[in-house]
Amino acid sequence: MIKIEKLRKTYNRKTVLNIDHLRIYEGEFLGIVGNNGAGKTTLFRLILDLINADEGIVISGNEIVSRSEKWKNYTASYLDDSFLIDFLTPVEFYYFIGEIYDLNNQEVLDKLNLFQVFFNNEILDQKKKLIRDFSKGNKQKIGIASCLITDPLVLILDEPFNHLDPTSQIVLKKILKDFSTKTKCTILISSHDLNHIAELCSRIIILENGNITQDLQNDITTLNILQKYFSLD
């Protein structure tokens, strides 16, 4: 589904991402882990054509992302709250997303019903509250739900568990598991929480200084491997 070849990004003469070759297959649930500065967000931004690579290409489907717009029709992503339109209410924002994907307002509301537990009566019931006035955790929920209502074939989430309370993290894991099981969506997530990644993902890659140091098919040994890798001992 996604192919990466000779991908390199440099800032101020420092290489922050250097991936020679990576294949992410249709329907795969890929977790990306690494310490701060490892290159996770840079990788996502290159896949989404939000920044220019110094070298190399990203191919989504059969399209080079820097030369085509077609891949955007089936790709959804939430990296941070800059992806929101913060002067709208959540419902106005969702209606806007719906228009882009040819969903009428009722279809949008029907899809949002699936997130009632996740929203915990704190988002859709706040009919006049603008997105900019919500907490960081609720902004995170608003953004993640905006991706899922579009039924994407590719979903990219950067640190989706950030700012969420424990109950919301558990609910989100169930949502992502169910979505992965019921669709052929290719999902990429990053997280500092190794337990969440090991619980969700079928495959996990470790980034360090912009390089892939390990590429693991997830099994009963994987969490232990990850914990040992990041241990200071």
Backbone as CSV, one residue per row, in Angstrom:
resi,resn,N_x,N_y,N_z,CA_x,CA_y,CA_z,C_x,C_y,C_z
1,MET,0.826,-1.207,0.000,0.000,0.000,0.000,0.864,1.263,0.000
2,ILE,1.903,1.273,0.870,2.823,2.402,0.925,4.243,1.884,0.729
3,LYS,4.956,2.528,-0.189,6.347,2.157,-0.469,7.229,3.383,-0.257
4,ILE,8.323,3.150,0.414,9.293,4.215,0.671,10.640,3.780,0.114
5,GLU,11.256,4.657,-0.673,12.544,4.350,-1.293,13.515,5.511,-1.085
6,LYS,14.656,5.204,-0.473,15.776,6.144,-0.351,15.332,7.486,0.232
7,LEU,14.505,7.437,1.280,13.899,8.655,1.825,14.835,9.299,2.839
8,ARG,15.097,10.574,2.609,16.053,11.271,3.473,15.576,12.706,3.703
9,LYS,15.667,13.132,4.966,15.330,14.509,5.321,16.389,15.054,6.267
10,THR,16.842,16.275,5.957,17.902,16.910,6.739,17.460,18.300,7.167
11,TYR,17.752,18.635,8.419,17.539,19.985,8.920,18.861,20.523,9.470
12,ASN,19.255,21.705,9.004,20.496,22.331,9.508,21.666,21.354,9.477
13,ARG,21.774,20.662,8.353,22.866,19.721,8.081,22.816,18.456,8.940
14,LYS,21.752,18.311,9.711,21.587,17.090,10.506,20.513,16.226,9.863
15,THR,20.839,14.971,9.591,19.893,14.040,9.000,18.940,13.546,10.080
16,VAL,17.648,13.831,9.902,16.646,13.442,10.898,15.849,12.220,10.450
17,LEU,15.946,11.866,9.162,15.300,10.647,8.670,16.096,10.101,7.505
18,ASN,16.367,8.796,7.566,17.152,8.152,6.512,16.675,6.705,6.380
19,ILE,15.682,6.491,5.520,15.100,5.164,5.341,15.374,4.704,3.918
20,ASP,16.125,3.642,3.793,16.506,3.139,2.478,15.334,2.461,1.779
21,HIS,14.559,1.697,2.543,13.518,0.874,1.914,12.508,0.465,2.981
22,LEU,11.224,0.694,2.703,10.171,0.272,3.623,8.905,-0.008,2.828
23,ARG,8.280,-1.150,3.115,6.996,-1.504,2.542,5.977,-1.645,3.666
24,ILE,4.828,-0.992,3.497,3.724,-1.123,4.443,2.552,-1.678,3.646
25,TYR,2.074,-2.836,4.032,1.152,-3.590,3.190,-0.306,-3.268,3.507
26,GLU,-1.166,-3.512,2.527,-2.591,-3.257,2.672,-3.150,-4.016,3.877
27,GLY,-3.880,-3.313,4.717,-4.492,-3.926,5.885,-3.568,-4.105,7.064
28,GLU,-2.319,-3.687,6.937,-1.355,-3.846,8.029,-1.579,-2.766,9.091
29,PHE,-1.396,-3.150,10.338,-1.471,-2.216,11.465,-0.045,-2.042,11.973
30,LEU,0.581,-0.941,11.566,2.000,-0.715,11.827,2.188,0.263,12.971
31,GLY,2.979,-0.135,13.950,3.349,0.741,15.042,4.768,1.245,14.858
32,ILE,4.981,2.513,15.158,6.310,3.119,15.041,6.691,3.675,16.405
33,VAL,7.801,3.210,16.934,8.249,3.633,18.253,9.655,4.194,18.161
34,GLY,9.975,5.038,19.106,11.297,5.638,19.169,11.274,6.772,20.169
35,ASN,12.428,7.124,20.667,12.522,8.237,21.611,12.278,9.564,20.892
36,ASN,12.142,10.623,21.669,11.969,11.948,21.073,13.108,12.240,20.102
37,GLY,12.747,12.780,18.930,13.758,13.099,17.933,14.157,11.933,17.062
38,ALA,13.468,10.800,17.202,13.842,9.615,16.418,13.455,9.745,14.953
39,GLY,12.473,10.595,14.642,12.064,10.786,13.254,10.655,10.328,12.946
40,LYS,9.873,9.992,13.986,8.527,9.446,13.766,7.609,10.455,13.069
41,THR,7.534,11.661,13.629,6.653,12.669,13.050,7.158,13.117,11.685
42,THR,8.456,13.218,11.530,9.020,13.556,10.220,8.611,12.529,9.173
43,LEU,8.653,11.254,9.535,8.228,10.209,8.610,6.768,10.401,8.211
44,PHE,5.914,10.633,9.180,4.500,10.831,8.877,4.293,12.051,7.977
45,ARG,5.006,13.117,8.256,4.833,14.337,7.462,5.322,14.132,6.026
46,LEU,6.318,13.311,5.840,6.777,12.998,4.489,5.773,12.102,3.762
47,ILE,5.212,11.130,4.469,4.206,10.264,3.857,2.994,11.078,3.421
48,LEU,2.663,12.107,4.183,1.499,12.952,3.893,1.848,14.145,3.012
49,ASP,3.070,14.214,2.539,3.521,15.306,1.666,3.339,16.673,2.317
50,LEU,3.536,16.738,3.618,3.456,18.013,4.331,4.795,18.741,4.335
51,ILE,5.865,17.991,4.122,7.196,18.564,3.975,7.870,17.882,2.785
52,ASN,8.877,18.532,2.247,9.588,17.989,1.094,10.779,17.148,1.538
53,ALA,10.936,16.011,0.908,12.112,15.187,1.157,13.329,15.782,0.455
54,ASP,14.501,15.586,1.036,15.736,15.971,0.359,16.088,14.956,-0.724
55,GLU,15.749,13.702,-0.447,15.958,12.638,-1.426,14.850,11.613,-1.256
56,GLY,14.627,10.816,-2.305,13.741,9.676,-2.199,12.279,9.996,-2.467
57,ILE,11.458,8.943,-2.425,10.036,9.073,-2.733,9.199,8.242,-1.770
58,VAL,7.942,8.669,-1.647,6.900,7.902,-0.963,5.823,7.615,-2.001
59,ILE,5.441,6.336,-2.119,4.389,5.926,-3.037,3.226,5.389,-2.212
60,SER,2.037,5.938,-2.423,0.823,5.447,-1.773,-0.095,4.912,-2.857
61,GLY,-0.501,3.643,-2.735,-1.160,3.008,-3.864,-0.161,2.935,-4.994
62,ASN,-0.472,3.535,-6.101,0.479,3.610,-7.209,0.906,5.043,-7.489
63,GLU,0.656,5.929,-6.525,0.904,7.355,-6.737,2.085,7.847,-5.900
64,ILE,3.000,8.550,-6.532,4.045,9.260,-5.795,3.383,10.455,-5.121
65,VAL,3.420,10.498,-3.796,2.579,11.460,-3.078,2.929,12.912,-3.401
66,SER,4.165,13.177,-3.739,4.565,14.558,-4.043,4.163,14.991,-5.448
67,ARG,3.626,14.059,-6.240,3.280,14.379,-7.631,1.815,14.135,-7.938
68,SER,1.022,13.789,-6.940,-0.371,13.440,-7.171,-1.216,13.854,-5.980
69,GLU,-2.509,14.042,-6.219,-3.463,14.336,-5.156,-4.402,13.156,-4.899
70,LYS,-4.371,12.136,-5.749,-5.374,11.066,-5.689,-5.357,10.322,-4.359
71,TRP,-4.177,10.125,-3.786,-4.042,9.372,-2.547,-4.751,10.067,-1.380
72,LYS,-4.953,11.373,-1.495,-5.615,12.113,-0.420,-7.077,11.715,-0.261
73,ASN,-7.685,11.173,-1.334,-9.098,10.796,-1.285,-9.359,9.623,-0.350
74,TYR,-8.339,8.806,-0.087,-8.541,7.626,0.762,-7.648,7.635,2.003
75,THR,-7.032,8.781,2.288,-6.105,8.882,3.416,-6.654,9.839,4.459
76,ALA,-6.605,9.420,5.724,-6.998,10.288,6.837,-5.856,10.330,7.847
77,SER,-5.667,11.486,8.448,-4.558,11.615,9.395,-4.873,12.654,10.458
78,TYR,-4.282,12.412,11.629,-4.321,13.411,12.696,-2.982,13.364,13.405
79,LEU,-2.209,14.439,13.232,-0.889,14.509,13.862,-0.881,15.414,15.075
80,ASP,-1.631,16.508,15.008,-1.707,17.440,16.138,-2.897,18.362,15.913
81,ASP,-3.129,19.285,16.860,-4.350,20.082,16.778,-4.320,21.155,15.691
82,SER,-3.201,21.278,14.975,-3.196,22.155,13.806,-4.044,21.576,12.682
83,PHE,-4.429,20.305,12.789,-5.292,19.666,11.797,-6.763,20.017,12.014
84,LEU,-7.060,20.695,13.106,-8.431,21.099,13.408,-8.703,22.509,12.885
85,ILE,-9.986,22.836,12.723,-10.383,24.210,12.415,-10.985,24.759,13.695
86,ASP,-10.159,25.455,14.454,-10.513,25.686,15.855,-11.560,26.781,16.075
87,PHE,-11.954,27.524,15.014,-12.999,28.534,15.202,-14.382,27.967,14.886
88,LEU,-14.457,26.649,14.614,-15.735,25.966,14.425,-16.103,25.195,15.687
89,THR,-17.379,24.875,15.829,-17.774,23.905,16.846,-17.444,22.513,16.313
90,PRO,-17.383,21.497,17.174,-17.112,20.149,16.667,-18.092,19.701,15.585
91,VAL,-19.387,19.949,15.783,-20.367,19.518,14.786,-20.146,20.246,13.465
92,GLU,-19.884,21.543,13.518,-19.591,22.288,12.287,-18.358,21.709,11.597
93,PHE,-17.346,21.368,12.360,-16.123,20.782,11.804,-16.426,19.436,11.141
94,TYR,-17.226,18.616,11.802,-17.560,17.312,11.226,-18.407,17.457,9.968
95,TYR,-19.315,18.407,9.950,-20.101,18.653,8.734,-19.185,19.079,7.582
96,PHE,-18.187,19.901,7.908,-17.215,20.339,6.904,-16.462,19.131,6.333
97,ILE,-15.993,18.253,7.218,-15.316,17.029,6.764,-16.266,16.197,5.914
98,GLY,-17.508,16.089,6.351,-18.496,15.320,5.603,-18.675,15.835,4.184
99,GLU,-18.706,17.154,4.010,-18.856,17.732,2.675,-17.716,17.291,1.759
100,ILE,-16.520,17.267,2.293,-15.362,16.877,1.489,-15.512,15.440,0.991
101,TYR,-16.108,14.582,1.827,-16.222,13.158,1.493,-17.635,12.774,1.049
102,ASP,-18.411,13.774,0.620,-19.758,13.532,0.070,-20.683,12.839,1.061
103,LEU,-20.572,13.213,2.314,-21.480,12.719,3.348,-22.440,13.841,3.725
104,ASN,-23.739,13.537,3.758,-24.670,14.567,4.207,-24.638,14.654,5.735
105,ASN,-25.270,15.664,6.285,-25.178,15.911,7.724,-25.708,14.738,8.546
106,GLN,-26.794,14.118,8.085,-27.346,12.988,8.828,-26.393,11.806,8.814
107,GLU,-25.737,11.570,7.683,-24.747,10.486,7.619,-23.592,10.751,8.578
108,VAL,-23.186,12.003,8.668,-22.120,12.366,9.608,-22.552,12.090,11.042
109,LEU,-23.756,12.506,11.397,-24.253,12.296,12.760,-24.382,10.809,13.072
110,ASP,-24.829,10.029,12.091,-24.949,8.588,12.298,-23.588,7.972,12.592
111,LYS,-22.564,8.410,11.868,-21.220,7.887,12.101,-20.695,8.324,13.471
112,LEU,-21.029,9.547,13.869,-20.552,10.048,15.156,-21.183,9.322,16.335
113,ASN,-22.339,8.719,16.123,-22.973,7.948,17.194,-22.077,6.820,17.691
114,LEU,-21.201,6.337,16.820,-20.291,5.257,17.196,-19.253,5.706,18.220
115,PHE,-19.136,7.023,18.409,-18.100,7.556,19.294,-18.667,8.126,20.587
116,GLN,-19.916,7.825,20.893,-20.547,8.406,22.077,-19.783,8.060,23.359
117,VAL,-19.366,6.820,23.491,-18.626,6.421,24.698,-17.280,7.134,24.743
118,PHE,-16.622,7.220,23.608,-15.326,7.897,23.517,-15.470,9.377,23.861
119,PHE,-16.532,10.003,23.382,-16.757,11.428,23.638,-17.224,11.699,25.066
120,ASN,-17.853,10.717,25.689,-18.257,10.829,27.091,-19.112,12.076,27.364
121,ASN,-20.008,12.380,26.431,-20.935,13.515,26.571,-20.233,14.867,26.730
122,GLU,-18.975,14.951,26.318,-18.210,16.179,26.527,-17.969,16.961,25.241
123,ILE,-18.419,16.437,24.105,-18.073,17.077,22.833,-19.313,17.471,22.036
124,LEU,-20.097,16.512,21.598,-21.244,16.829,20.761,-22.326,17.565,21.535
125,ASP,-22.382,17.347,22.833,-23.391,18.035,23.646,-23.045,19.503,23.896
126,GLN,-21.808,19.868,23.621,-21.377,21.263,23.805,-21.612,22.008,22.492
127,LYS,-22.863,22.295,22.211,-23.268,22.718,20.867,-22.686,24.062,20.435
128,LYS,-22.412,24.959,21.357,-21.932,26.287,20.998,-20.454,26.483,21.307
129,LYS,-19.833,25.469,21.890,-18.438,25.594,22.300,-17.512,25.387,21.098
130,LEU,-16.599,26.326,20.881,-15.664,26.234,19.767,-14.535,25.260,20.091
131,ILE,-13.989,24.657,19.054,-12.932,23.664,19.252,-11.767,24.241,20.034
132,ARG,-11.443,25.504,19.797,-10.288,26.099,20.481,-10.470,26.174,21.996
133,ASP,-11.700,26.061,22.469,-11.977,26.166,23.902,-12.031,24.812,24.607
134,PHE,-11.819,23.733,23.865,-11.809,22.402,24.481,-10.427,22.090,25.057
135,SER,-10.396,21.130,25.965,-9.131,20.661,26.526,-8.315,19.946,25.463
136,LYS,-7.027,19.757,25.734,-6.169,19.048,24.787,-6.672,17.621,24.537
137,GLY,-7.153,16.975,25.600,-7.661,15.614,25.442,-8.874,15.561,24.539
138,ASN,-9.798,16.500,24.701,-10.992,16.508,23.869,-10.685,16.946,22.442
139,LYS,-9.704,17.822,22.266,-9.260,18.138,20.902,-8.710,16.875,20.223
140,GLN,-7.990,16.088,20.992,-7.449,14.834,20.458,-8.597,13.927,19.995
141,LYS,-9.625,13.818,20.802,-10.771,12.985,20.436,-11.466,13.515,19.189
142,ILE,-11.647,14.832,19.129,-12.300,15.441,17.975,-11.528,15.112,16.696
143,GLY,-10.210,15.253,16.761,-9.382,15.000,15.583,-9.384,13.548,15.151
144,ILE,-9.275,12.642,16.096,-9.257,11.213,15.756,-10.576,10.792,15.133
145,ALA,-11.687,11.227,15.715,-12.999,10.871,15.173,-13.191,11.438,13.768
146,SER,-12.633,12.616,13.505,-12.770,13.213,12.176,-12.112,12.349,11.105
147,CYS,-11.098,11.599,11.486,-10.459,10.662,10.547,-11.344,9.446,10.292
148,LEU,-11.882,8.895,11.342,-12.571,7.610,11.229,-13.911,7.725,10.523
149,ILE,-14.578,8.880,10.597,-15.879,9.002,9.933,-15.748,8.993,8.412
150,THR,-14.533,9.153,7.896,-14.340,9.171,6.444,-14.105,7.775,5.869
151,ASP,-14.049,6.754,6.738,-13.787,5.374,6.298,-12.546,5.292,5.394
152,PRO,-11.409,5.719,5.905,-10.206,5.772,5.064,-9.642,4.388,4.746
153,LEU,-8.856,4.324,3.690,-8.076,3.124,3.382,-6.691,3.204,4.005
154,VAL,-6.248,4.423,4.303,-4.989,4.648,5.022,-5.276,5.613,6.165
155,LEU,-4.861,5.244,7.369,-5.066,6.067,8.563,-3.729,6.259,9.257
156,ILE,-3.385,7.516,9.537,-2.111,7.845,10.183,-2.397,8.682,11.420
157,LEU,-1.971,8.181,12.574,-2.188,8.873,13.843,-0.858,8.983,14.586
158,ASP,-0.495,10.208,14.925,0.749,10.465,15.652,0.430,10.633,17.130
159,GLU,0.920,9.735,17.939,0.697,9.768,19.385,-0.787,9.937,19.732
160,PRO,-1.648,9.029,19.268,-3.085,9.206,19.478,-3.526,9.132,20.939
161,PHE,-2.695,8.560,21.804,-3.079,8.421,23.218,-2.656,9.624,24.065
162,ASN,-1.945,10.552,23.447,-1.545,11.761,24.174,-2.762,12.499,24.725
163,HIS,-2.645,12.973,25.950,-3.645,13.828,26.604,-4.937,13.093,26.971
164,LEU,-5.030,11.802,26.693,-6.247,11.059,27.015,-6.139,10.434,28.398
165,ASP,-7.247,10.456,29.141,-7.263,9.795,30.439,-7.286,8.280,30.230
166,PRO,-7.016,7.494,31.284,-6.934,6.031,31.121,-8.174,5.407,30.497
167,THR,-9.359,5.844,30.905,-10.584,5.278,30.330,-10.661,5.559,28.833
168,SER,-10.349,6.772,28.437,-10.399,7.134,27.017,-9.363,6.361,26.210
169,GLN,-8.203,6.090,26.798,-7.190,5.294,26.104,-7.698,3.877,25.848
170,ILE,-8.352,3.303,26.833,-8.893,1.949,26.678,-9.974,1.928,25.602
171,VAL,-10.856,2.932,25.627,-11.921,3.003,24.619,-11.313,3.183,23.233
172,LEU,-10.301,4.042,23.105,-9.683,4.267,21.805,-9.023,2.995,21.279
173,LYS,-8.379,2.249,22.142,-7.784,0.987,21.689,-8.838,0.058,21.104
174,LYS,-9.984,-0.014,21.754,-11.069,-0.855,21.236,-11.561,-0.335,19.891
175,ILE,-11.717,0.978,19.774,-12.161,1.573,18.512,-11.188,1.217,17.391
176,LEU,-9.893,1.379,17.642,-8.895,1.112,16.610,-8.817,-0.373,16.270
177,LYS,-8.924,-1.228,17.288,-8.937,-2.669,17.034,-10.116,-3.057,16.165
178,ASP,-11.297,-2.577,16.537,-12.507,-2.909,15.783,-12.417,-2.388,14.358
179,PHE,-11.913,-1.175,14.204,-11.799,-0.585,12.873,-10.829,-1.393,12.014
180,SER,-9.715,-1.797,12.596,-8.733,-2.597,11.869,-9.306,-3.952,11.464
181,THR,-10.078,-4.563,12.354,-10.647,-5.884,12.087,-11.722,-5.831,11.002
182,LYS,-12.537,-4.783,11.026,-13.701,-4.711,10.138,-13.380,-4.148,8.761
183,THR,-12.228,-3.516,8.607,-11.882,-2.883,7.331,-10.544,-3.418,6.834
184,LYS,-10.197,-3.021,5.629,-8.872,-3.338,5.081,-7.946,-2.133,5.216
185,CYS,-8.293,-1.247,6.125,-7.521,-0.020,6.293,-6.085,-0.331,6.717
186,THR,-5.155,0.359,6.100,-3.752,0.314,6.504,-3.553,1.392,7.556
187,ILE,-3.164,1.001,8.756,-3.082,1.939,9.873,-1.640,2.093,10.327
188,LEU,-1.221,3.341,10.490,0.099,3.654,11.030,-0.102,4.517,12.269
189,ILE,0.451,4.085,13.385,0.411,4.920,14.583,1.790,4.956,15.222
190,SER,2.070,6.062,15.878,3.257,6.154,16.727,2.789,6.290,18.161
191,SER,3.626,5.866,19.074,3.311,6.056,20.488,4.559,5.822,21.325
192,HIS,4.626,6.545,22.443,5.670,6.270,23.428,5.257,5.145,24.374
193,ASP,4.000,4.734,24.304,3.502,3.681,25.190,3.699,2.332,24.511
194,LEU,4.698,1.608,24.947,5.036,0.333,24.312,3.936,-0.702,24.492
195,ASN,3.238,-0.647,25.614,2.158,-1.599,25.857,1.022,-1.413,24.855
196,HIS,0.639,-0.157,24.605,-0.420,0.112,23.637,-0.014,-0.387,22.248
197,ILE,1.204,-0.079,21.856,1.688,-0.488,20.533,1.689,-2.003,20.407
198,ALA,2.195,-2.688,21.430,2.269,-4.150,21.385,0.882,-4.780,21.387
199,GLU,-0.067,-4.135,22.033,-1.430,-4.667,22.090,-2.165,-4.507,20.766
200,LEU,-1.860,-3.434,20.041,-2.631,-3.098,18.851,-2.033,-3.599,17.541
201,CYS,-0.726,-3.507,17.405,-0.114,-3.563,16.077,0.307,-4.974,15.664
202,SER,0.190,-5.234,14.378,0.645,-6.514,13.836,2.134,-6.490,13.518
203,ARG,2.661,-5.280,13.350,4.080,-5.110,13.017,4.557,-3.828,13.665
204,ILE,5.807,-3.825,14.117,6.345,-2.673,14.833,7.745,-2.382,14.315
205,ILE,8.004,-1.114,14.018,9.365,-0.727,13.665,9.893,0.248,14.712
206,ILE,11.189,0.145,14.963,11.863,1.048,15.884,12.702,2.024,15.072
207,LEU,12.484,3.314,15.335,13.302,4.360,14.722,14.288,4.895,15.746
208,GLU,15.507,5.101,15.313,16.521,5.726,16.158,17.404,6.602,15.282
209,ASN,17.473,7.881,15.632,18.247,8.842,14.836,17.872,8.789,13.359
210,GLY,16.589,8.603,13.101,16.089,8.620,11.737,16.222,7.329,10.962
211,ASN,16.811,6.314,11.594,17.024,5.033,10.928,16.141,3.947,11.531
212,ILE,15.722,3.009,10.701,15.001,1.840,11.207,16.030,0.858,11.744
213,THR,15.974,0.631,13.047,16.946,-0.279,13.658,16.385,-1.685,13.843
214,GLN,15.054,-1.795,13.967,14.423,-3.108,14.053,13.059,-3.056,13.385
215,ASP,12.685,-4.162,12.749,11.396,-4.313,12.077,10.836,-5.649,12.546
216,LEU,9.815,-5.597,13.394,9.363,-6.778,14.126,7.937,-7.158,13.768
217,GLN,7.704,-8.428,13.448,6.348,-8.952,13.406,5.935,-9.229,14.845
218,ASN,4.811,-8.691,15.247,4.424,-8.728,16.656,4.002,-10.130,17.086
219,ASP,4.617,-10.602,18.163,4.218,-11.874,18.778,4.392,-11.746,20.288
220,ILE,4.319,-12.854,20.990,4.339,-12.804,22.454,5.675,-12.318,23.017
221,THR,6.720,-12.306,22.201,8.035,-11.868,22.675,8.306,-10.387,22.402
222,THR,7.465,-9.756,21.596,7.797,-8.434,21.062,7.856,-7.359,22.144
223,LEU,6.901,-7.351,23.055,6.901,-6.331,24.097,8.177,-6.412,24.916
224,ASN,8.609,-7.608,25.232,9.848,-7.779,25.989,11.046,-7.254,25.197
225,ILE,11.066,-7.503,23.897,12.144,-6.996,23.043,12.158,-5.469,23.068
226,LEU,10.987,-4.868,22.958,10.898,-3.406,22.978,11.366,-2.841,24.320
227,GLN,10.913,-3.456,25.395,11.297,-2.955,26.722,12.814,-3.068,26.940
228,LYS,13.406,-4.154,26.477,14.859,-4.305,26.603,15.591,-3.289,25.739
229,TYR,15.058,-3.034,24.553,15.714,-2.098,23.630,15.796,-0.702,24.256
230,PHE,14.709,-0.277,24.902,14.670,1.087,25.439,15.125,1.170,26.902
231,SER,15.518,0.058,27.469,16.001,0.067,28.844,17.384,0.692,28.923
232,LEU,17.655,1.371,30.016,18.974,1.984,30.226,19.959,1.001,30.820
233,ASP,19.489,-0.174,31.192,20.383,-1.161,31.821,21.360,-1.740,30.792
